[in-house]
Amino acid sequence: MYRFPQTEKALRTRITSYKAAMRKEKRTYGAISDGAGKRYLLTWLYFVLGDLKAGKTYLRWYEKEFEDDVGEPIHEICGALILHRLGDEQRAKYMLASLMLSNLYMIPHLLGEAPPEDTGWRSSNRAHRDYVGTIPAEILSAITDDDRAWLKRLHDSLEFRRYRKRHIEIYRELEHTKGVEKRSPLVRAAGALLDELKQSCS
């Protein structure tokens, strides 16, 4: 379990350290591989710190630097809430939708609601139900009632329910489909859902 610094000064020192490490890696190797996941942890730290403007600036850098990154669910919930609190609703909506499709259990968990029962095949441990147990207590404590009201409004919306339903249909089919030729169109269809969402949020 990740251990958060306990003071504002220590949080900022951790942020500075992570950013310096990534800059050094890029200078040395020409790219950032970041096997330790500091790119995600920085979003966690900014959210717990409550430095929304710096968090938004970081998210823009992250999106440019890691354009094809698959993301990480806790990073995405923190990022979505940072953007929502700043009124950047379209980007917040897309980031929340991306989170929802990467882990169907996290938003219901944060809302205290029953999880979906059968979501089909999962391609990553980050998509499994037990991943919600890795959310640090500091992040849970930083989520406000207003944040949860926004999460519920979007999660219950017709648009999000439609994307969720189609996503589950695809992954249930993948669970029982063998062979690359048959699975590839389904994997592409799942990816196309996020592309469609991105266009709707632009």
Secondary structure as GFF3:
##gff-version 3
##sequence-region A 1 202
A	DSSP	alpha_helix	8	29	.	.	.	ID=ss1
A	DSSP	alpha_helix	38	49	.	.	.	ID=ss2
A	DSSP	alpha_helix	52	65	.	.	.	ID=ss3
A	DSSP	alpha_helix	73	85	.	.	.	ID=ss4
A	DSSP	alpha_helix	89	102	.	.	.	ID=ss5
A	DSSP	alpha_helix	106	111	.	.	.	ID=ss6
A	DSSP	three_ten_helix	125	127	.	.	.	ID=ss7
A	DSSP	three_ten_helix	129	134	.	.	.	ID=ss8
A	DSSP	alpha_helix	137	142	.	.	.	ID=ss9
A	DSSP	alpha_helix	145	155	.	.	.	ID=ss10
A	DSSP	alpha_helix	158	175	.	.	.	ID=ss11
A	DSSP	alpha_helix	180	200	.	.	.	ID=ss12
###
